[in-house]
């Protein structure tokens, strides 16, 4: 995919057998933001859930001294108004107001409200936009819902998206770290769905740069929602939860002490496996194993690949058909009676809380079976997205980079609920719905295959070694920030 910018320098990178155009970010680009936001005097940030606090604060800081106001819009009487005021967005200083008033008065309004609120209120929201202004999204959910309703966005406004490849708290944490290390941040994709004034691309790029994205790559709004909603239900949240639960139960059933089972499952994934992938690539995990461990990895990989791929195919089809979006809307309508329950009360996560509290605990190993199962699912997701025509940057970020650099550190820090429940309602619902499916299919199909050394297809691992995603990750690694995310809140954040 390729695009041009009137303000930012673009760069063409070779992603395996394809070329993609990107913009590399950094704080040295902040002085260009007023030029890129040509004609925009106020940016409204609508909503205060996962992305709202991070994006509002990052934009305000990046645009300081530019003359462009960042104003938060919330429902009148919302409990979030106190939270916004606590970080400096107040009615008194003119940076906090009713969401519809803020949309009407803004030249660009970023809609970061819950997906359920979109579904219920999109007509009223659209009516608040003045002709020629810009609607911004950080998620393609609304497009999927509109398609299901056979409706579309108003034709007289820009429609763009900037989608950070991480939860809101990650977007804020790494931006704060970027004050000390230029370029620290979360990668983002951008899409221009409608451009009515010829400025939409630079608006989107400026938004991404202002959020602190180390690099920004192009996608489409449809491609984004398919990969994003799918990815959350896959390896990013749902699958990693189900994989950890199923392996923990397996190891305990085989006589492993519970503390050790936790170290060899969740902490093995979020610790050495994720860190090795992040810094050295996928193959490096396998290369670090001894000969006996490599055999165990291959057996687990070949046994788990097809069962995981089967569930992933079903998820993608449900997302692409609109079924998953309808499911989210229906679920949120039930929340008044049946709110989302806890997901960290099972034995594994109770044990995990005790393990994490032990400051003298042993460092988790790369368990070869855990690594084989986890990476088989990760690669099944990579292969599916490639087969469905998604760009390599999107594939790498939605299947690998977001997992190891943004989400898994939160599970490592405080457990699965902390990771999942810092994400959007759509992501939280998907993780809860699909984790059990991965847990079940691994117990029913993959683990018996491992135990009986009965994998009928040995090609998944062979294909893994030759997969061109390794070349893609090398390119992405060159653009990676030089710091790991700190999940511990910094002072004043």
N, C-alpha and C positions, 0 to 999 in steps of 0.2 A: 504494500500500500504506500502511496506517496501523497504529499501535500506540500504547499508552499506557504511561507509567512512573509508579511511585509515588515515585520519587526524582529523576530527571533531567527537566529542562524539555525538552519536545519542540517541534519547529517544523515547520510544514507549508510545503513549498516547491512552487512550480509548475514542473514539468518539462515544457515544451512543452504538450501537450494533456492532461497527467496531473498529479495531485498526489501527492506522497510525503511521508511523515513522516520526519524525521531527528532526531538528537541531535548538536549541535555540541559538540566536545570542548574540551580545554584544561586546564592544570594547576590552574586555580582550582576545578575540579570534584573534585580528588583528596580533599579533606576529606569528600566525600559517599560515597566508596567503601565505608567500613565499614558504612554504613547500607544501601547497595545490595547488599552481600555479606552480608546478614542471615543468621545461622546458620552462616556459614562461618568456620572457624578455621584451616583449612589448604587451600592450593591446591597440588596436585601438578602439576608440569610434566614430562610423560613424553616423553622423547626429546631428542636433542641434534643434530639435523641442520640444516636451513635455518632453521626458525622457532624451535626450542627455545631456543638461546642468547639470542636477542633477546627473546622473550617472557618468559623466566624473569627476566632482568635488568630489563626494563622494569617488570614486575609488582612485583618486590622493591623497586625504587626508589619506585614510585608508592605502595606500601602501607607504606612505612617509618613506624614509630611507630603503626600501626593495630592491632597485635596479631595480624594475620593473617600466618601463616607461608607462605612460598613455598618448596617443597621439590622438588628435581629427582629424578626416578626413572629409572634406567637399568638395563640388563641387568648383572647382577653380572659383573665382569671386563671390562666394556666399556672400550675405549681412550678413549672420550669422558669417562670419569670424571675423568681428569687435566685435560681441558679445562674441565670444570665446576668442578673444584676451583680452577683457576687464576683464576677470576673470583669465588671466594668461596663456592661451594656445596660443602660438605665434610661428610663423615660426622661429624667431630669437633664441628661446630657444629649438627648435627642437620638440615642442609638438603640432604643427599644420601643416597640409599638405593636399594635394589633396586626396580625399577619396580612389581612386583606388591605389594610391601609398601607403597609410597607410595600406590598406588591404594586399597588397603584402608583406609589410615589417613586419607586425605584426604576432605574434604567435597565437593571439586570437583577433578576430575582432567582436565587438558588433554592429549589424546592427540596428540602431535606427532611420533610415530614414522613411519618410512617406510611408504609404502603397501603395499609387499610384506610388511612385518612385520604390518600389519593383517590382510592376507589369510590369513596363516599362523597368527595367534595370537588372532583376535578372540574366540573362545569362552572362552579362558582369561582374556582381558582383561575380558570382560563379567562373568565369575564373581567377579572381585575387587571389583566395585562393591557397596557396601552399599546396601540399599533406601533411597530418599529422597535419595541423593547425586546429584551432577551430572557427567555426561560432557560434555566440551567438545572440539570439533573445529575445526580451521582449514582444513578441506578436506572436500568432500563425497564423496571417493573411497570411503570405507567404506560409505556408503549405496548407492552403485552396486553395490558388490560384494555386499552383503547382498541387494539386489533380484535379482541374478543367481542367488543361492543360494536364493531364495525364503525368506529369513529376515529377522529384524527385530531391533531393539534390545530389551533387556530392558524390560518395561513399567513397572517400579517405580522408574525413575530419570528425572531430567531429561536431555534430550539437546538441547544447544545448539551453536551454531557462531558463531565470530567469525573472519572471513576477511580479513586485511589484504591490500590490493591492491598488494602488492609482496613481493619476496623478503625473507627474514629479515634479511640485513645492512642493507637499506633501512629496515626497521622499527626497528632499533637506531640507525642513523646519525641518522635524523631525530628520534628521541626525544632523543638526546643534544643535537642542535641546539636542540631545544625547551626546554632548560634556559635558553637565552639568549633565544629567541623563542617566547613562549607560543603553543601551537597548532601548532607544527611537528610533522609526523608523517605517517603513511600512512593514507589513508582505509580504512575497513573495512566490510564487510557483516556483518549478523548474521542468524541464523535460530534460531527456537525450534521444534524438531521434536517434543519432548515436554515437557510442563510438569506435574509431579506435585504441586507444592507452591505454585503460584501465584507463584513468585518467579523463574522462569526468564528472563523478559524483562529484569528488572533485573540479574540475574547477567550476562547477555550484554552488556548496555550497560556495566556497570561494568568488565567485562573489556576491552572495546574502549576505553573512556576511559582505563583504566590502561595500555594499550599506547601511548597518545599519539595516537589517531586524531583528526584534525581534525573529521571528521564520520562518522557511522555511519548506514547506511541498511539497510532491511529487505529480506530476500529469503527464499527457502525453501532447504532443504538440497539439494533436487533441482535447483532452478534454478541454485544456486551451482555444483554439480559440473559441470553441463552447460556453463555459460558459462566456468568456470575451466579445466577440462581442455581444452575446445575452444579457448579464447583462447590458452593456452600454445602450442598447435600452430599457431595462426593468427598474427596480427600481432605478438603479444607476443614470441615466440621463434622458432618454426619459419619463419614467413613472412618476417620481417625478415632472417633469416639467408639464406634462399633468394633473396630479392630482391637483397640486397647482392652475393651471389656471382654471380648471373646478370648484373647490370648491370656489375659489374667486368669480367667476361669480355667482355661486349659492347663496352665502351669501349676495352679493350686491343686487341681485334680490329679496332676502327676506327682504331687508330693512336695512341691516347692513351697518354702515358707512365704507367707503373705507379703511381708516386707520385700523379700527378694523378687516375688512375682511382680510387685509394683515397679521396682527398679528395672526389671527386665522387659517391661511392657511400656507403660506411659513414659517413664523417665528415660528409657532407652530411645524412644521415638523423639521426645522433645529435647533431649540432651545430645548425646554424641551423634545420633543418626542425622538429626536436623542440622547440627552445627557442621558436620562433615559435608553434607549436601550443599549448604550455604557457601562454604568457603572453598570446597575442592571439587564439587560436582557429584553426580549420582554414582558413577563408577568407583569413586574413591571409597565409598562405604564397603563395597565388595572387596576392593583391593586391600583394605586394612585387615581382613579376616585371614586366619590361618587355613591350611588345606582342609581340615575337618570341618571348620565352620563354613567354608565356601560350599561344601557339599550340602550342608544343612540349608544354607541360603538358597541354593538353586532348587532344592526340593520344595521349599516353602514358596518360592516365587512361581514355579511352574504349577503348583497346586492351587495357588490363590488367584492367579491372573484371570482365568476365565470366569470363575464365580463372581469376582468383583466387576468384571466387564459386563456381565449379564445385568447386574443391578444398575450399573452406570448407564447402560443403554436404555433401561426403563426410565430412569430419572430424566435423561436428556429428552426422550420422547414426550414425557409428561410436561416438561418445561416448554418445549417447542410447540406443543399442541394447545397450551394455555391451561391445561388441567391443574398444574401445580400452582399457578397464580390464583385460579378459582378456589383451590383448596385453602390457600392462605387467607383469602377474603372471608371464606366461610368460617374458618377457625377463629379469626379475630372477632367475628360477630358472636361467637359462643363464649368469648372470654369474660363477659359479664357474669356468666353462670359458672363457667369452668376455665379459670385462668391457667396459664402455663404452670405446670408443676416443676418441682426440683428435679435435677438430673444427676446430682452428686451425692445421693444418699445410699447408693449401692455399696457393697462391701469394698470394692476396689477403691473408691474415692474416699471412703472413711479411713481406710488403711493409708491411702496416699497423703491425707492430711497429717497423719502422725509421722509418716516418713519425712515429709517436707519440714516438719517442725524439729526434726532431729538434726542439729547442726553438725553432728559427727557421722552422718550417714555416708555409706560408701558411694562413690561416684558410679553412676549407672554404666553398664557395659553396652557395647553394640551386640545385642543378642541376635545371632544370625537368622533365627526363625522369625523373630519380630521384624527384623529389617527386610527379610524376603517377602513377608506378607504385606507390610506397609508399602514397600516400594513397588510391588506388583500392582497394587491398587492405584498408586500414583501414576505408574506408567500406563495402566489401562485407561486412565482418564486422559493422559497426554495423547494416546493413540486415537481415542474416540474423537477428541476435539480436532485432531489433525484430519481424520477421515471426514469430519463434518465441515471442513473448509475454514476453520478459524486461523487467524494470523499467528505466527510463531510467538511473537511477543505476548499476545493474549494467552496462548497455551502455557507458556513458561510461567507467567505471573499467576494465572488462575489455578495452576496445578502444583507448582513447586515453590516459587519464590514467596508468594503470600503465605503458604503453609509454614515454611521453615524460618522466615524472617519476620513475620508479623503475628501469626496466630499461635503457633506452637509455643512460643515463649510465654504466652499468657497461661496456657495449660500447665506449663512447667512451673510457673510462679504460684498459681493458686488453684489449679485443678480445672476440670472440664467445664464446670458451670461458669467459672470466671471467664474462660475463653469464649464460650458460646454466647453467654448473656451480655457481653459487651458489644455484640453485633446487633444488626437490625432484627425487627420482629420476624421478617420473612426468613432470615437466616436461622434464627432461633427455632422457629417452627420446623423448618426443613431438617435441621440437625436432629431434633427430637423424633421426627417421623421416620427418617431413613437409617439412623444409627442401628436400630434394632434389626433392620433387614440385613445389614452387613454382618452384624453379630451372628445372626441365625444362619446365613448361607455359608459362612466360614466354618461354623460348627458342624453343619450338615454335610458340606461337600469338601472344603479344602483340608480340614484337619484329618478326616479319615483317609484322604488321599495321601497326606504326608505320612501318617502312621503305617500305611500299608505299601508305601513306596510305589503308588499305583498311578502316577501321573501319566496319562495317555499321550499327552502332547508336551514334548520337551523343547518346542521351538520358542515359547515366550521368552525364556532367558537368553537364547541365542539372538533373538531380535532385539532384546534389551541392549546387548553389547554393541549392536550396529545402529541403534536408533540415532537419527540426526538431532534429537533433542540435546544430545551432549554438546554438539557444536553450538547450538543456540545458547545454552547456558554459559558457555565460555564467553560469548559476546556479552551476555547480560552481566556476567561477573565483572567485566571491565567497567561497567556502568554502576556497579554496586557501591553504596556508601562504605566508607572505610571504618564505620562503627556498627556494632550490633545494637539493636534496640534495648533500651533500659526500660523495663516495665514498672519500675518503682517511680511513683510520681515525684517530680522535681518541685522544689519550693515555689509557691506562687502559681502553680498550674491548676 
